[in-house]
Amino acid sequence: MAKFKATSNVVFIIDDEEIQFDENKKYEIEEQNAVELNAKGLLAHPELSPFFVPIDETDEAEE
């Protein structure tokens, strides 16, 4: 699992279930899943892509 921050409010359908992600909220997501969701988001809303950006430890230490 890796930590990602959502860059906008978005809903994805994952395993036939709607999952909402809130802008600027941090999530622990499998890295491959984040890559796949970003790819799906790029097709649907390229102007908002990427939807998830990785958070590294230096980013967290600054907060």
mmCIF file of the N, C-alpha and C atoms, coordinates in Angstrom:
data_MODEL
# 
_entry.id   MODEL 
# 
loop_
_atom_site.group_PDB 
_atom_site.id 
_atom_site.type_symbol 
_atom_site.label_atom_id 
_atom_site.label_alt_id 
_atom_site.label_comp_id 
_atom_site.label_asym_id 
_atom_site.label_entity_id 
_atom_site.label_seq_id 
_atom_site.pdbx_PDB_ins_code 
_atom_site.Cartn_x 
_atom_site.Cartn_y 
_atom_site.Cartn_z 
_atom_site.occupancy 
_atom_site.B_iso_or_equiv 
_atom_site.pdbx_formal_charge 
_atom_site.auth_seq_id 
_atom_site.auth_comp_id 
_atom_site.auth_asym_id 
_atom_site.auth_atom_id 
_atom_site.pdbx_PDB_model_num 
ATOM 1   N N  . MET A 1 1  ? 0.838   -1.175 0.000   1.00 0.00 ? 1  MET A N  1 
ATOM 2   C CA . MET A 1 1  ? 0.000   0.000  0.000   1.00 0.00 ? 1  MET A CA 1 
ATOM 3   C C  . MET A 1 1  ? 0.884   1.239  0.000   1.00 0.00 ? 1  MET A C  1 
ATOM 4   N N  . ALA A 1 2  ? 0.394   2.247  -0.681  1.00 0.00 ? 2  ALA A N  1 
ATOM 5   C CA . ALA A 1 2  ? 1.104   3.521  -0.734  1.00 0.00 ? 2  ALA A CA 1 
ATOM 6   C C  . ALA A 1 2  ? 0.102   4.625  -0.408  1.00 0.00 ? 2  ALA A C  1 
ATOM 7   N N  . LYS A 1 3  ? 0.619   5.775  -0.013  1.00 0.00 ? 3  LYS A N  1 
ATOM 8   C CA . LYS A 1 3  ? -0.246  6.899  0.331   1.00 0.00 ? 3  LYS A CA 1 
ATOM 9   C C  . LYS A 1 3  ? -0.375  7.833  -0.865  1.00 0.00 ? 3  LYS A C  1 
ATOM 10  N N  . PHE A 1 4  ? -1.625  8.208  -1.145  1.00 0.00 ? 4  PHE A N  1 
ATOM 11  C CA . PHE A 1 4  ? -1.938  9.111  -2.243  1.00 0.00 ? 4  PHE A CA 1 
ATOM 12  C C  . PHE A 1 4  ? -2.892  10.176 -1.743  1.00 0.00 ? 4  PHE A C  1 
ATOM 13  N N  . LYS A 1 5  ? -2.855  11.323 -2.414  1.00 0.00 ? 5  LYS A N  1 
ATOM 14  C CA . LYS A 1 5  ? -3.797  12.400 -2.126  1.00 0.00 ? 5  LYS A CA 1 
ATOM 15  C C  . LYS A 1 5  ? -4.679  12.579 -3.355  1.00 0.00 ? 5  LYS A C  1 
ATOM 16  N N  . ALA A 1 6  ? -5.978  12.691 -3.136  1.00 0.00 ? 6  ALA A N  1 
ATOM 17  C CA . ALA A 1 6  ? -6.910  12.943 -4.232  1.00 0.00 ? 6  ALA A CA 1 
ATOM 18  C C  . ALA A 1 6  ? -6.804  14.410 -4.640  1.00 0.00 ? 6  ALA A C  1 
ATOM 19  N N  . THR A 1 7  ? -6.765  14.665 -5.941  1.00 0.00 ? 7  THR A N  1 
ATOM 20  C CA . THR A 1 7  ? -6.615  16.033 -6.431  1.00 0.00 ? 7  THR A CA 1 
ATOM 21  C C  . THR A 1 7  ? -7.952  16.710 -6.719  1.00 0.00 ? 7  THR A C  1 
ATOM 22  N N  . SER A 1 8  ? -9.036  15.930 -6.678  1.00 0.00 ? 8  SER A N  1 
ATOM 23  C CA . SER A 1 8  ? -10.373 16.492 -6.869  1.00 0.00 ? 8  SER A CA 1 
ATOM 24  C C  . SER A 1 8  ? -11.387 15.520 -6.278  1.00 0.00 ? 8  SER A C  1 
ATOM 25  N N  . ASN A 1 9  ? -12.619 15.974 -6.152  1.00 0.00 ? 9  ASN A N  1 
ATOM 26  C CA . ASN A 1 9  ? -13.689 15.078 -5.710  1.00 0.00 ? 9  ASN A CA 1 
ATOM 27  C C  . ASN A 1 9  ? -14.051 14.181 -6.883  1.00 0.00 ? 9  ASN A C  1 
ATOM 28  N N  . VAL A 1 10 ? -14.061 12.879 -6.644  1.00 0.00 ? 10 VAL A N  1 
ATOM 29  C CA . VAL A 1 10 ? -14.313 11.950 -7.737  1.00 0.00 ? 10 VAL A CA 1 
ATOM 30  C C  . VAL A 1 10 ? -14.970 10.689 -7.186  1.00 0.00 ? 10 VAL A C  1 
ATOM 31  N N  . VAL A 1 11 ? -15.778 10.065 -8.030  1.00 0.00 ? 11 VAL A N  1 
ATOM 32  C CA . VAL A 1 11 ? -16.387 8.782  -7.692  1.00 0.00 ? 11 VAL A CA 1 
ATOM 33  C C  . VAL A 1 11 ? -15.960 7.787  -8.754  1.00 0.00 ? 11 VAL A C  1 
ATOM 34  N N  . PHE A 1 12 ? -15.429 6.664  -8.312  1.00 0.00 ? 12 PHE A N  1 
ATOM 35  C CA . PHE A 1 12 ? -15.069 5.576  -9.209  1.00 0.00 ? 12 PHE A CA 1 
ATOM 36  C C  . PHE A 1 12 ? -15.923 4.370  -8.859  1.00 0.00 ? 12 PHE A C  1 
ATOM 37  N N  . ILE A 1 13 ? -16.227 3.551  -9.849  1.00 0.00 ? 13 ILE A N  1 
ATOM 38  C CA . ILE A 1 13 ? -16.912 2.287  -9.600  1.00 0.00 ? 13 ILE A CA 1 
ATOM 39  C C  . ILE A 1 13 ? -15.837 1.211  -9.526  1.00 0.00 ? 13 ILE A C  1 
ATOM 40  N N  . ILE A 1 14 ? -15.723 0.618  -8.343  1.00 0.00 ? 14 ILE A N  1 
ATOM 41  C CA . ILE A 1 14 ? -14.715 -0.409 -8.087  1.00 0.00 ? 14 ILE A CA 1 
ATOM 42  C C  . ILE A 1 14 ? -15.455 -1.650 -7.609  1.00 0.00 ? 14 ILE A C  1 
ATOM 43  N N  . ASP A 1 15 ? -15.283 -2.754 -8.319  1.00 0.00 ? 15 ASP A N  1 
ATOM 44  C CA . ASP A 1 15 ? -15.976 -4.007 -7.977  1.00 0.00 ? 15 ASP A CA 1 
ATOM 45  C C  . ASP A 1 15 ? -17.483 -3.781 -7.838  1.00 0.00 ? 15 ASP A C  1 
ATOM 46  N N  . ASP A 1 16 ? -18.068 -3.084 -8.810  1.00 0.00 ? 16 ASP A N  1 
ATOM 47  C CA . ASP A 1 16 ? -19.510 -2.795 -8.863  1.00 0.00 ? 16 ASP A CA 1 
ATOM 48  C C  . ASP A 1 16 ? -20.009 -1.956 -7.690  1.00 0.00 ? 16 ASP A C  1 
ATOM 49  N N  . GLU A 1 17 ? -19.122 -1.243 -7.030  1.00 0.00 ? 17 GLU A N  1 
ATOM 50  C CA . GLU A 1 17 ? -19.497 -0.388 -5.904  1.00 0.00 ? 17 GLU A CA 1 
ATOM 51  C C  . GLU A 1 17 ? -18.955 1.015  -6.147  1.00 0.00 ? 17 GLU A C  1 
ATOM 52  N N  . GLU A 1 18 ? -19.805 2.032  -5.926  1.00 0.00 ? 18 GLU A N  1 
ATOM 53  C CA . GLU A 1 18 ? -19.352 3.416  -6.073  1.00 0.00 ? 18 GLU A CA 1 
ATOM 54  C C  . GLU A 1 18 ? -18.521 3.811  -4.861  1.00 0.00 ? 18 GLU A C  1 
ATOM 55  N N  . ILE A 1 19 ? -17.302 4.267  -5.111  1.00 0.00 ? 19 ILE A N  1 
ATOM 56  C CA . ILE A 1 19 ? -16.400 4.702  -4.050  1.00 0.00 ? 19 ILE A CA 1 
ATOM 57  C C  . ILE A 1 19 ? -16.085 6.177  -4.287  1.00 0.00 ? 19 ILE A C  1 
ATOM 58  N N  . GLN A 1 20 ? -16.346 7.004  -3.293  1.00 0.00 ? 20 GLN A N  1 
ATOM 59  C CA . GLN A 1 20 ? -16.098 8.442  -3.399  1.00 0.00 ? 20 GLN A CA 1 
ATOM 60  C C  . GLN A 1 20 ? -14.755 8.790  -2.772  1.00 0.00 ? 20 GLN A C  1 
ATOM 61  N N  . PHE A 1 21 ? -14.005 9.632  -3.463  1.00 0.00 ? 21 PHE A N  1 
ATOM 62  C CA . PHE A 1 21 ? -12.739 10.152 -2.965  1.00 0.00 ? 21 PHE A CA 1 
ATOM 63  C C  . PHE A 1 21 ? -12.872 11.669 -2.891  1.00 0.00 ? 21 PHE A C  1 
ATOM 64  N N  . ASP A 1 22 ? -12.463 12.242 -1.776  1.00 0.00 ? 22 ASP A N  1 
ATOM 65  C CA . ASP A 1 22 ? -12.596 13.678 -1.549  1.00 0.00 ? 22 ASP A CA 1 
ATOM 66  C C  . ASP A 1 22 ? -11.294 14.409 -1.823  1.00 0.00 ? 22 ASP A C  1 
ATOM 67  N N  . GLU A 1 23 ? -11.413 15.578 -2.438  1.00 0.00 ? 23 GLU A N  1 
ATOM 68  C CA . GLU A 1 23 ? -10.254 16.401 -2.786  1.00 0.00 ? 23 GLU A CA 1 
ATOM 69  C C  . GLU A 1 23 ? -9.395  16.690 -1.554  1.00 0.00 ? 23 GLU A C  1 
ATOM 70  N N  . ASN A 1 24 ? -8.085  16.573 -1.747  1.00 0.00 ? 24 ASN A N  1 
ATOM 71  C CA . ASN A 1 24 ? -7.060  16.844 -0.731  1.00 0.00 ? 24 ASN A CA 1 
ATOM 72  C C  . ASN A 1 24 ? -7.060  15.876 0.447   1.00 0.00 ? 24 ASN A C  1 
ATOM 73  N N  . LYS A 1 25 ? -7.869  14.839 0.392   1.00 0.00 ? 25 LYS A N  1 
ATOM 74  C CA . LYS A 1 25 ? -7.859  13.828 1.444   1.00 0.00 ? 25 LYS A CA 1 
ATOM 75  C C  . LYS A 1 25 ? -6.833  12.757 1.077   1.00 0.00 ? 25 LYS A C  1 
ATOM 76  N N  . LYS A 1 26 ? -6.199  12.198 2.100   1.00 0.00 ? 26 LYS A N  1 
ATOM 77  C CA . LYS A 1 26 ? -5.169  11.181 1.881   1.00 0.00 ? 26 LYS A CA 1 
ATOM 78  C C  . LYS A 1 26 ? -5.786  9.789  1.965   1.00 0.00 ? 26 LYS A C  1 
ATOM 79  N N  . TYR A 1 27 ? -5.304  8.905  1.085   1.00 0.00 ? 27 TYR A N  1 
ATOM 80  C CA . TYR A 1 27 ? -5.807  7.535  1.029   1.00 0.00 ? 27 TYR A CA 1 
ATOM 81  C C  . TYR A 1 27 ? -4.634  6.575  0.914   1.00 0.00 ? 27 TYR A C  1 
ATOM 82  N N  . GLU A 1 28 ? -4.786  5.398  1.514   1.00 0.00 ? 28 GLU A N  1 
ATOM 83  C CA . GLU A 1 28 ? -3.827  4.319  1.303   1.00 0.00 ? 28 GLU A CA 1 
ATOM 84  C C  . GLU A 1 28 ? -4.424  3.403  0.249   1.00 0.00 ? 28 GLU A C  1 
ATOM 85  N N  . ILE A 1 29 ? -3.742  3.342  -0.887  1.00 0.00 ? 29 ILE A N  1 
ATOM 86  C CA . ILE A 1 29 ? -4.225  2.591  -2.041  1.00 0.00 ? 29 ILE A CA 1 
ATOM 87  C C  . ILE A 1 29 ? -3.056  1.779  -2.580  1.00 0.00 ? 29 ILE A C  1 
ATOM 88  N N  . GLU A 1 30 ? -3.357  0.588  -3.083  1.00 0.00 ? 30 GLU A N  1 
ATOM 89  C CA . GLU A 1 30 ? -2.332  -0.175 -3.791  1.00 0.00 ? 30 GLU A CA 1 
ATOM 90  C C  . GLU A 1 30 ? -1.857  0.684  -4.962  1.00 0.00 ? 30 GLU A C  1 
ATOM 91  N N  . GLU A 1 31 ? -0.557  0.751  -5.158  1.00 0.00 ? 31 GLU A N  1 
ATOM 92  C CA . GLU A 1 31 ? -0.008  1.621  -6.201  1.00 0.00 ? 31 GLU A CA 1 
ATOM 93  C C  . GLU A 1 31 ? -0.584  1.292  -7.573  1.00 0.00 ? 31 GLU A C  1 
ATOM 94  N N  . GLN A 1 32 ? -0.721  0.007  -7.888  1.00 0.00 ? 32 GLN A N  1 
ATOM 95  C CA . GLN A 1 32 ? -1.264  -0.389 -9.185  1.00 0.00 ? 32 GLN A CA 1 
ATOM 96  C C  . GLN A 1 32 ? -2.712  0.081  -9.337  1.00 0.00 ? 32 GLN A C  1 
ATOM 97  N N  . ASN A 1 33 ? -3.486  0.031  -8.260  1.00 0.00 ? 33 ASN A N  1 
ATOM 98  C CA . ASN A 1 33 ? -4.876  0.513  -8.315  1.00 0.00 ? 33 ASN A CA 1 
ATOM 99  C C  . ASN A 1 33 ? -4.924  2.007  -8.593  1.00 0.00 ? 33 ASN A C  1 
ATOM 100 N N  . ALA A 1 34 ? -4.041  2.773  -7.970  1.00 0.00 ? 34 ALA A N  1 
ATOM 101 C CA . ALA A 1 34 ? -3.997  4.218  -8.215  1.00 0.00 ? 34 ALA A CA 1 
ATOM 102 C C  . ALA A 1 34 ? -3.650  4.503  -9.675  1.00 0.00 ? 34 ALA A C  1 
ATOM 103 N N  . VAL A 1 35 ? -2.719  3.743  -10.228 1.00 0.00 ? 35 VAL A N  1 
ATOM 104 C CA . VAL A 1 35 ? -2.342  3.912  -11.635 1.00 0.00 ? 35 VAL A CA 1 
ATOM 105 C C  . VAL A 1 35 ? -3.546  3.612  -12.532 1.00 0.00 ? 35 VAL A C  1 
ATOM 106 N N  . GLU A 1 36 ? -4.259  2.537  -12.237 1.00 0.00 ? 36 GLU A N  1 
ATOM 107 C CA . GLU A 1 36 ? -5.428  2.167  -13.041 1.00 0.00 ? 36 GLU A CA 1 
ATOM 108 C C  . GLU A 1 36 ? -6.543  3.213  -12.933 1.00 0.00 ? 36 GLU A C  1 
ATOM 109 N N  . LEU A 1 37 ? -6.785  3.711  -11.720 1.00 0.00 ? 37 LEU A N  1 
ATOM 110 C CA . LEU A 1 37 ? -7.821  4.731  -11.549 1.00 0.00 ? 37 LEU A CA 1 
ATOM 111 C C  . LEU A 1 37 ? -7.441  6.023  -12.264 1.00 0.00 ? 37 LEU A C  1 
ATOM 112 N N  . ASN A 1 38 ? -6.164  6.398  -12.211 1.00 0.00 ? 38 ASN A N  1 
ATOM 113 C CA . ASN A 1 38 ? -5.713  7.587  -12.942 1.00 0.00 ? 38 ASN A CA 1 
ATOM 114 C C  . ASN A 1 38 ? -5.910  7.403  -14.441 1.00 0.00 ? 38 ASN A C  1 
ATOM 115 N N  . ALA A 1 39 ? -5.653  6.192  -14.950 1.00 0.00 ? 39 ALA A N  1 
ATOM 116 C CA . ALA A 1 39 ? -5.831  5.924  -16.379 1.00 0.00 ? 39 ALA A CA 1 
ATOM 117 C C  . ALA A 1 39 ? -7.308  6.024  -16.768 1.00 0.00 ? 39 ALA A C  1 
ATOM 118 N N  . LYS A 1 40 ? -8.194  5.465  -15.943 1.00 0.00 ? 40 LYS A N  1 
ATOM 119 C CA . LYS A 1 40 ? -9.637  5.568  -16.211 1.00 0.00 ? 40 LYS A CA 1 
ATOM 120 C C  . LYS A 1 40 ? -10.086 7.026  -16.156 1.00 0.00 ? 40 LYS A C  1 
ATOM 121 N N  . GLY A 1 41 ? -9.593  7.750  -15.170 1.00 0.00 ? 41 GLY A N  1 
ATOM 122 C CA . GLY A 1 41 ? -9.953  9.154  -15.028 1.00 0.00 ? 41 GLY A CA 1 
ATOM 123 C C  . GLY A 1 41 ? -9.474  9.998  -16.188 1.00 0.00 ? 41 GLY A C  1 
ATOM 124 N N  . LEU A 1 42 ? -8.300  9.666  -16.714 1.00 0.00 ? 42 LEU A N  1 
ATOM 125 C CA . LEU A 1 42 ? -7.756  10.399 -17.856 1.00 0.00 ? 42 LEU A CA 1 
ATOM 126 C C  . LEU A 1 42 ? -8.680  10.283 -19.062 1.00 0.00 ? 42 LEU A C  1 
ATOM 127 N N  . LEU A 1 43 ? -9.273  9.112  -19.253 1.00 0.00 ? 43 LEU A N  1 
ATOM 128 C CA . LEU A 1 43 ? -10.191 8.919  -20.374 1.00 0.00 ? 43 LEU A CA 1 
ATOM 129 C C  . LEU A 1 43 ? -11.488 9.703  -20.181 1.00 0.00 ? 43 LEU A C  1 
ATOM 130 N N  . ALA A 1 44 ? -12.001 9.723  -18.959 1.00 0.00 ? 44 ALA A N  1 
ATOM 131 C CA . ALA A 1 44 ? -13.289 10.368 -18.696 1.00 0.00 ? 44 ALA A CA 1 
ATOM 132 C C  . ALA A 1 44 ? -13.163 11.880 -18.523 1.00 0.00 ? 44 ALA A C  1 
ATOM 133 N N  . HIS A 1 45 ? -12.133 12.314 -17.815 1.00 0.00 ? 45 HIS A N  1 
ATOM 134 C CA . HIS A 1 45 ? -11.965 13.742 -17.504 1.00 0.00 ? 45 HIS A CA 1 
ATOM 135 C C  . HIS A 1 45 ? -10.492 14.127 -17.578 1.00 0.00 ? 45 HIS A C  1 
ATOM 136 N N  . PRO A 1 46 ? -9.952  14.252 -18.782 1.00 0.00 ? 46 PRO A N  1 
ATOM 137 C CA . PRO A 1 46 ? -8.515  14.558 -18.904 1.00 0.00 ? 46 PRO A CA 1 
ATOM 138 C C  . PRO A 1 46 ? -8.125  15.886 -18.264 1.00 0.00 ? 46 PRO A C  1 
ATOM 139 N N  . GLU A 1 47 ? -9.067  16.825 -18.176 1.00 0.00 ? 47 GLU A N  1 
ATOM 140 C CA . GLU A 1 47 ? -8.746  18.131 -17.595 1.00 0.00 ? 47 GLU A CA 1 
ATOM 141 C C  . GLU A 1 47 ? -8.504  18.042 -16.088 1.00 0.00 ? 47 GLU A C  1 
ATOM 142 N N  . LEU A 1 48 ? -8.956  16.982 -15.448 1.00 0.00 ? 48 LEU A N  1 
ATOM 143 C CA . LEU A 1 48 ? -8.785  16.815 -14.000 1.00 0.00 ? 48 LEU A CA 1 
ATOM 144 C C  . LEU A 1 48 ? -7.681  15.827 -13.640 1.00 0.00 ? 48 LEU A C  1 
ATOM 145 N N  . SER A 1 49 ? -7.094  15.226 -14.629 1.00 0.00 ? 49 SER A N  1 
ATOM 146 C CA . SER A 1 49 ? -6.097  14.178 -14.394 1.00 0.00 ? 49 SER A CA 1 
ATOM 147 C C  . SER A 1 49 ? -4.759  14.766 -13.965 1.00 0.00 ? 49 SER A C  1 
ATOM 148 N N  . PRO A 1 50 ? -4.007  14.123 -13.113 1.00 0.00 ? 50 PRO A N  1 
ATOM 149 C CA . PRO A 1 50 ? -4.282  12.854 -12.438 1.00 0.00 ? 50 PRO A CA 1 
ATOM 150 C C  . PRO A 1 50 ? -5.176  13.069 -11.220 1.00 0.00 ? 50 PRO A C  1 
ATOM 151 N N  . PHE A 1 51 ? -5.920  12.037 -10.867 1.00 0.00 ? 51 PHE A N  1 
ATOM 152 C CA . PHE A 1 51 ? -6.813  12.121 -9.719  1.00 0.00 ? 51 PHE A CA 1 
ATOM 153 C C  . PHE A 1 51 ? -6.099  11.808 -8.413  1.00 0.00 ? 51 PHE A C  1 
ATOM 154 N N  . PHE A 1 52 ? -5.038  11.025 -8.495  1.00 0.00 ? 52 PHE A N  1 
ATOM 155 C CA . PHE A 1 52 ? -4.278  10.654 -7.299  1.00 0.00 ? 52 PHE A CA 1 
ATOM 156 C C  . PHE A 1 52 ? -2.809  10.963 -7.513  1.00 0.00 ? 52 PHE A C  1 
ATOM 157 N N  . VAL A 1 53 ? -2.215  11.638 -6.542  1.00 0.00 ? 53 VAL A N  1 
ATOM 158 C CA . VAL A 1 53 ? -0.777  11.914 -6.588  1.00 0.00 ? 53 VAL A CA 1 
ATOM 159 C C  . VAL A 1 53 ? -0.143  11.285 -5.353  1.00 0.00 ? 53 VAL A C  1 
ATOM 160 N N  . PRO A 1 54 ? 1.040   10.705 -5.525  1.00 0.00 ? 54 PRO A N  1 
ATOM 161 C CA . PRO A 1 54 ? 1.694   10.065 -4.383  1.00 0.00 ? 54 PRO A CA 1 
ATOM 162 C C  . PRO A 1 54 ? 2.110   11.082 -3.328  1.00 0.00 ? 54 PRO A C  1 
ATOM 163 N N  . ILE A 1 55 ? 2.074   10.644 -2.097  1.00 0.00 ? 55 ILE A N  1 
ATOM 164 C CA . ILE A 1 55 ? 2.548   11.452 -0.976  1.00 0.00 ? 55 ILE A CA 1 
ATOM 165 C C  . ILE A 1 55 ? 3.814   10.780 -0.469  1.00 0.00 ? 55 ILE A C  1 
ATOM 166 N N  . ASP A 1 56 ? 4.891   11.531 -0.420  1.00 0.00 ? 56 ASP A N  1 
ATOM 167 C CA . ASP A 1 56 ? 6.102   10.933 0.146   1.00 0.00 ? 56 ASP A CA 1 
ATOM 168 C C  . ASP A 1 56 ? 6.274   11.397 1.585   1.00 0.00 ? 56 ASP A C  1 
ATOM 169 N N  . GLU A 1 57 ? 7.197   10.787 2.285   1.00 0.00 ? 57 GLU A N  1 
ATOM 170 C CA . GLU A 1 57 ? 7.371   11.094 3.705   1.00 0.00 ? 57 GLU A CA 1 
ATOM 171 C C  . GLU A 1 57 ? 7.770   12.544 3.952   1.00 0.00 ? 57 GLU A C  1 
ATOM 172 N N  . THR A 1 58 ? 8.486   13.175 3.033   1.00 0.00 ? 58 THR A N  1 
ATOM 173 C CA . THR A 1 58 ? 8.870   14.573 3.246   1.00 0.00 ? 58 THR A CA 1 
ATOM 174 C C  . THR A 1 58 ? 7.650   15.478 3.170   1.00 0.00 ? 58 THR A C  1 
ATOM 175 N N  . ASP A 1 59 ? 6.678   15.138 2.303   1.00 0.00 ? 59 ASP A N  1 
ATOM 176 C CA . ASP A 1 59 ? 5.435   15.908 2.233   1.00 0.00 ? 59 ASP A CA 1 
ATOM 177 C C  . ASP A 1 59 ? 4.684   15.828 3.557   1.00 0.00 ? 59 ASP A C  1 
ATOM 178 N N  . GLU A 1 60 ? 4.621   14.643 4.138   1.00 0.00 ? 60 GLU A N  1 
ATOM 179 C CA . GLU A 1 60 ? 3.903   14.463 5.396   1.00 0.00 ? 60 GLU A CA 1 
ATOM 180 C C  . GLU A 1 60 ? 4.612   15.148 6.553   1.00 0.00 ? 60 GLU A C  1 
ATOM 181 N N  . ALA A 1 61 ? 5.929   15.166 6.532   1.00 0.00 ? 61 ALA A N  1 
ATOM 182 C CA . ALA A 1 61 ? 6.691   15.778 7.618   1.00 0.00 ? 61 ALA A CA 1 
ATOM 183 C C  . ALA A 1 61 ? 6.481   17.289 7.660   1.00 0.00 ? 61 ALA A C  1 
ATOM 184 N N  . GLU A 1 62 ? 6.225   17.896 6.498   1.00 0.00 ? 62 GLU A N  1 
ATOM 185 C CA . GLU A 1 62 ? 6.031   19.342 6.419   1.00 0.00 ? 62 GLU A CA 1 
ATOM 186 C C  . GLU A 1 62 ? 4.702   19.773 7.012   1.00 0.00 ? 62 GLU A C  1 
ATOM 187 N N  . GLU A 1 63 ? 3.735   18.854 7.109   1.00 0.00 ? 63 GLU A N  1 
ATOM 188 C CA . GLU A 1 63 ? 2.391   19.218 7.589   1.00 0.00 ? 63 GLU A CA 1 
ATOM 189 C C  . GLU A 1 63 ? 2.297   19.271 9.068   1.00 0.00 ? 63 GLU A C  1 
# 
